[in-house]
Amino acid sequence: MNQWNPEFFAEAMAYGGVLAIGLLLGALAATMYFRPNLVAMIAQGKAIGFLAIGVGIMVWGTISMSVGGPFDQPFDWVNVIRTPAEAIAWGAGLITAGVAFLVFSFVGFGRSRA
């Protein structure tokens, strides 16, 4: 007999994930004060990840739209992107986030203006 409730387990995992991300962002904000170079490296790593994922999703949506066939999702648990137009929009948003992270990672570095 299965004693696990799948709905409760999924809800607990979602809240645990949100809590973990919140703690990670809080630790990152605290680290910004003491180690700005480390935060810049983290932001550059996030920029690379967002740019790569954004380009991949945008290409996936563009190819799916140009072929005109059924829109196949690579994973069954991803129900966020349902049409090729949504894939292109999500890809553009992730690329924009990657560029923003890249710009923010370089703010404050360089020669002093004094």
Secondary structure, 3 states (H helix, E strand, C coil): CCCCCHHHHHHHHHHHHHHHHHHHHHHHHHHHHHCHHHHHHHHHHHHHHHHHHHHHHHHHHHHHHHHCCCCCCCCCCCCCCCCHHHHHHHHHHHHHHHHHHHHHHHCCCCCCCC
